[in-house]
Amino acid sequence: MTWKTRILQMITLGIKQFRDPYYQGFAAQLSFYFMLSMVPLIIIISQIVGSIFEESLYDAVGWLFSYLPNLPMTDEIKGFLTYNFAGGWNLLFAFIALWAASRAQFSMMRIANFTFTDGRSTGRGFWRERFRAVFNMIVTLGIILLAIVVLLYGGRLLEVLMADYLTDADISEMWLVIRWPLTLFLFFLMIVSNYYVLPTNKFKIKEIIPGSIFASLGLFLVTWVYSVYIKNIANYDILYGSLASIVALMFWFYFLAWVLCLGLLFNKVWKDTAAPRK
């Protein structure tokens, strides 16, 4: 089978499966759960980073805001990155926050199972899948924390390794160049881990790499295009007034949800069109 033939088959199979009505409300549902999950997820990460590493979450990822869409709600999101919870950080609060943050994971698990079983199943029961979503969120948190630690201490580690060879100014400039590819790789690793743990029936890593690459590139492309659209074209204040910040954020989440869904579908049609082994 030639690449041209395979691509045409992938497009045909993807369109055929995508016509199922189950997909039509998925992006709106997932964008809503993204909104609900964002605050508890940031609170959990900021508490862990602040209590263990005594650092602010904004110190690690604040520089990314210069590349994200300039939404009216950006200042509020920055505030959450330096958020300090007033009460005690205990197991009950941690579980409640994880339960709330795993809503988006649960929705992704259902669409992943639906996609990879050709619509025959969305999981193995509500409660079993719901608790599995919490576990998957813990795995995702671990990868996010690893990325944050690398971004926090990567520059200092580079200073230790290159102190005898480069000046401090050269090391700082090198870190500014390195941290973008490093951030992209860690982001890609998070996409791969989610695509691996979300389906009930596991797949080999090599079978989910194509869709992970597609989703990673798609997420950055959507973010960049939406950023340009927000800055130069859109004016949500005219229609939505004080709700413009929420509407703008929901639209961004909506497009990101479609990309994640298409990444799952890409893995499905990629596997279905793979040449059988002799």
Solvent accessible surface area in square Angstrom, and as a share of the most:
residue,aa,sasa,rsa
1,M,134,0.60
2,T,91,0.53
3,W,163,0.57
4,K,153,0.65
5,T,59,0.34
6,R,33,0.12
7,I,88,0.45
8,L,103,0.51
9,Q,72,0.32
10,M,16,0.07
11,I,90,0.46
12,T,87,0.51
13,L,66,0.33
14,G,9,0.09
15,I,90,0.46
16,K,146,0.62
17,Q,30,0.14
18,F,58,0.24
19,R,180,0.66
20,D,53,0.28
21,P,108,0.68
22,Y,78,0.30
23,Y,0,0.00
24,Q,102,0.45
25,G,43,0.41
26,F,7,0.03
27,A,0,0.00
28,A,54,0.42
29,Q,76,0.34
30,L,0,0.00
31,S,3,0.02
32,F,102,0.42
33,Y,51,0.19
34,F,42,0.17
35,M,33,0.15
36,L,73,0.36
37,S,6,0.04
38,M,26,0.12
39,V,45,0.26
40,P,20,0.13
41,L,37,0.18
42,I,20,0.10
43,I,22,0.11
44,I,5,0.02
45,I,9,0.05
46,S,9,0.06
47,Q,27,0.12
48,I,34,0.17
49,V,0,0.00
50,G,32,0.31
51,S,77,0.49
52,I,116,0.59
53,F,63,0.26
54,E,146,0.66
55,E,38,0.17
56,S,34,0.22
57,L,8,0.04
58,Y,76,0.29
59,D,91,0.47
60,A,2,0.01
61,V,29,0.17
62,G,8,0.08
63,W,43,0.15
64,L,38,0.19
65,F,35,0.14
66,S,87,0.56
67,Y,118,0.45
68,L,58,0.29
69,P,5,0.03
70,N,99,0.51
71,L,8,0.04
72,P,79,0.50
73,M,33,0.15
74,T,19,0.11
75,D,104,0.54
76,E,93,0.42
77,I,23,0.12
78,K,65,0.27
79,G,41,0.39
80,F,51,0.21
81,L,10,0.05
82,T,72,0.42
83,Y,77,0.29
84,N,130,0.67
85,F,64,0.27
86,A,108,0.84
87,G,44,0.42
88,G,50,0.48
89,W,96,0.34
90,N,81,0.41
91,L,160,0.79
92,L,125,0.62
93,F,44,0.18
94,A,21,0.16
95,F,91,0.38
96,I,99,0.50
97,A,6,0.05
98,L,24,0.12
99,W,61,0.21
100,A,27,0.21
101,A,0,0.00
102,S,0,0.00
103,R,88,0.32
104,A,8,0.06
105,Q,16,0.07
106,F,24,0.10
107,S,2,0.01
108,M,13,0.06
109,M,1,0.00
110,R,74,0.27
111,I,1,0.01
112,A,0,0.00
113,N,7,0.03
114,F,17,0.07
115,T,0,0.00
116,F,28,0.12
117,T,20,0.11
118,D,84,0.43
119,G,32,0.31
120,R,186,0.68
121,S,44,0.28
122,T,38,0.22
123,G,24,0.23
124,R,125,0.46
125,G,46,0.44
126,F,105,0.44
127,W,160,0.56
128,R,146,0.53
129,E,5,0.02
130,R,12,0.04
131,F,107,0.44
132,R,51,0.19
133,A,0,0.00
134,V,10,0.06
135,F,121,0.51
136,N,2,0.01
137,M,8,0.04
138,I,85,0.43
139,V,48,0.28
140,T,9,0.05
141,L,11,0.05
142,G,40,0.38
143,I,26,0.13
144,I,32,0.16
145,L,31,0.16
146,L,93,0.46
147,A,17,0.13
148,I,7,0.04
149,V,42,0.24
150,V,42,0.24
151,L,19,0.09
152,L,19,0.09
153,Y,63,0.24
154,G,11,0.11
155,G,16,0.15
156,R,127,0.46
157,L,107,0.53
158,L,25,0.13
159,E,82,0.37
160,V,114,0.66
161,L,109,0.54
162,M,54,0.24
163,A,63,0.49
164,D,134,0.70
165,Y,167,0.63
166,L,54,0.27
167,T,85,0.49
168,D,112,0.58
169,A,75,0.58
170,D,64,0.33
171,I,3,0.02
172,S,60,0.39
173,E,110,0.49
174,M,63,0.28
175,W,38,0.13
176,L,98,0.49
177,V,104,0.60
178,I,66,0.34
179,R,50,0.18
180,W,68,0.24
181,P,79,0.50
182,L,49,0.24
183,T,16,0.09
184,L,73,0.37
185,F,120,0.50
186,L,14,0.07
187,F,53,0.22
188,F,48,0.20
189,L,63,0.31
190,M,44,0.19
191,I,10,0.05
192,V,12,0.07
193,S,19,0.12
194,N,22,0.11
195,Y,3,0.01
196,Y,76,0.29
197,V,23,0.13
198,L,2,0.01
199,P,2,0.01
200,T,24,0.14
201,N,85,0.44
202,K,101,0.43
203,F,31,0.13
204,K,112,0.48
205,I,87,0.44
206,K,126,0.53
207,E,43,0.19
208,I,1,0.01
209,I,51,0.26
210,P,23,0.14
211,G,0,0.00
212,S,0,0.00
213,I,83,0.42
214,F,79,0.33
215,A,0,0.00
216,S,9,0.06
217,L,122,0.61
218,G,15,0.14
219,L,15,0.07
220,F,70,0.29
221,L,108,0.54
222,V,32,0.18
223,T,17,0.10
224,W,160,0.56
225,V,75,0.43
226,Y,8,0.03
227,S,8,0.05
228,V,61,0.35
229,Y,84,0.32
230,I,22,0.11
231,K,126,0.53
232,N,109,0.56
233,I,124,0.63
234,A,23,0.17
235,N,86,0.44
236,Y,33,0.12
237,D,86,0.44
238,I,134,0.68
239,L,146,0.72
240,Y,91,0.35
241,G,38,0.37
242,S,111,0.72
243,L,104,0.52
244,A,2,0.02
245,S,23,0.15
246,I,77,0.39
247,V,25,0.14
248,A,0,0.00
249,L,0,0.00
250,M,53,0.24
251,F,80,0.33
252,W,30,0.10
253,F,19,0.08
254,Y,72,0.27
255,F,76,0.32
256,L,25,0.12
257,A,0,0.00
258,W,49,0.17
259,V,15,0.09
260,L,22,0.11
261,C,0,0.00
262,L,67,0.33
263,G,0,0.00
264,L,0,0.00
265,L,10,0.05
266,F,52,0.22
267,N,3,0.02
268,K,16,0.07
269,V,8,0.04
270,W,63,0.22
271,K,86,0.36
272,D,74,0.38
273,T,5,0.03
274,A,49,0.38
275,A,76,0.59
276,P,122,0.77
277,R,197,0.72
278,K,248,1.05
